[in-house]
Amino acid sequence: TDCGAAALDACQADLQTLKTDSASFQHDLDQLNVPPCYIDANNSLSHGLTLIQTAAQTVSDGISLNDASLVNEGTAQLKQATGYINTATAQIQAARCS
């Protein structure tokens, strides 16, 4: 990826795209009438998307400020977001809707 390759301008653009796309996904998700059997999955996914947006901004700030601690914090937030999204996936697979 651009960020791993230390292509900082491209990385910043990728982070902005990640932030914008996850916000758009979140907006679409918020418009849904979620069936009760998917509420937990919806909440996990929503939390994961919010963390992605926060993480993208934190990493971007870290790059702009040349602050490795912010980059590390944002990276940790992205890992946490991945956990929530994986949880949402498992919850969808386990849901029993009638």
Number of C-alpha atoms within 10 A of each C-alpha: 9 14 16 8 9 10 11 15 13 14 19 20 14 17 22 16 13 18 21 14 15 20 17 13 13 18 12 10 16 12 8 9 8 13 10 12 15 18 16 16 24 22 15 21 24 23 17 26 26 16 23 26 23 17 27 25 20 21 28 23 17 18 18 14 11 12 13 13 12 20 22 15 15 24 17 15 21 21 16 17 24 17 15 21 21 16 17 23 16 12 19 17 11 12 15 10 9 5
